Amino acid sequence: VQLSNNIAWYPFCEFSCASRDSGYMLFVVFPSAQKYAPDSFPEGAFPMVAVTKDVAQQEYSFRNVCGAIMLQLKGSGSIRSVSIKGNSDEYIAGTGYVEAGYGRTPNIYHLNDFRTVTLDCGEDGVKLDSEKSTPFIIVLPPVAFEKGFTITVTDTWGGSRNYVTEKPNPIIRSKIRRMPVQEYI
């Protein structure tokens, strides 16, 4: 297909693209499972898109597509996973469409496969400190979470704890929503 612009997606993956009056519609997959990264979001989990002015332009200006939430835990034990689910059963992962155009903010539409995203911290987990909080960052598409969300933390011993918000807590593109430090004992 001949396109009027160059289009790039990070992290690299196969995607399909359709031209529209407002730019392009990209069909991509947003993962429901992410790997823990110390003090950061998972490598390759924060997608970005770039659309050039025309096909001759070779400089790309990438724009973030998603936002993130940071759970900060301190206490004892080791964390095996952290999962988030909207209290209104919002879809937050899976296949979807990203509308992108030159100089425009990207938007996500029709995300419709998964209502939970899980951060996998490995078999041995992430050891918590009782004095200093450990950040767990989950990348999410922009979503209103109008009735809040529930985060479920599971430790390496099989125990779990829920952290629940009931007020609107929107995830905003290019922003990390930091939750207050929580105790996990």
C-alpha positions, -999 to +999 in steps of 0.1 A: +000+000+000+014+034-009+012+058+020+017+096+021+037+095+053+063+073+071+048+055+101+068+039+129+058+020+161+079+013+191+085-014+203+089-029+168+061-053+160+040-063+130+010-040+126-015-032+099-024+003+089-052+020+070-053+055+057-080+078+070-089+115+065-076+123+100-043+103+095-039+066+100-055+038+119-030+012+132-042-022+144-019-033+172-018-056+203-014-042+239-002-070+262-021-082+292+012-095+308+042-074+314+076-083+330+088-064+361+117-040+356+134-025+387+126+012+392+110+015+357+083+002+334+089-030+315+113-028+286+093-023+254+060-020+272+055+018+268+044+020+231+050+051+210+040+060+174+055+084+149+041+098+117+063+120+095+052+151+075+057+132+042+076+102+029+108+123+023+111+132+060+135+108+078+134+123+113+108+107+135+091+124+164+076+097+186+045+103+208+036+081+238+004+061+233-002+049+269+002+061+305+011+040+336+003+034+372+029+031+399+021+010+430+047+017+458+051-011+484+072-015+515+071-043+540+082-079+541+082-108+518+086-111+480+061-100+454+054-125+426+028-104+406+007-072+406-026-071+387-049-043+380-086-044+370-111-015+366-141-016+389-163-010+359-148-039+340-130-017+315-110-033+287-074-024+292-054-048+270-056-068+238-061-059+202-070-023+194-068+005+170-045+035+174-054+067+155-022+086+146-014+115+123+014+140+117+015+164+146-015+149+163-020+132+197-025+094+192-058+079+205-067+043+212-101+028+201-118-006+204-095-023+229-116-054+236-098-085+248-086-083+284-099-065+316-068-073+336-032-065+332-006-084+352+030-074+361+050-107+364+078-104+390+093-138+383+093-171+403+116-156+430+096-124+432+108-089+441+120-086+477+104-057+496+122-035+521+105-024+553+121+011+552+121+020+515+093+016+491+097-005+459+079+008+428+058-015+405+049+002+373+022-011+350+017+004+315-020+010+306-039+027+278-057+059+287-087+048+306-111+068+328-114+042+356-146+061+366-154+038+395-117+033+404-097+001+402-086-029+422-049-039+424-042-074+435-007-081+449+004-118+452+035-129+471+058-159+466+041-177+494+007-176+477-008-149+498-025-119+483-039-085+492-062-061+473-057-023+472-090-007+461-099+028+449-135+037+443-131+073+430-122+082+394-085+076+388-079+082+351-048+069+333-035+098+312-013+094+281+024+101+288+018+103+326+026+080+355-001+079+382+017+074+415-003+057+443+006+065+479+031+041+495+013+010+508+024-015+535+025-052+524+029-075+554 
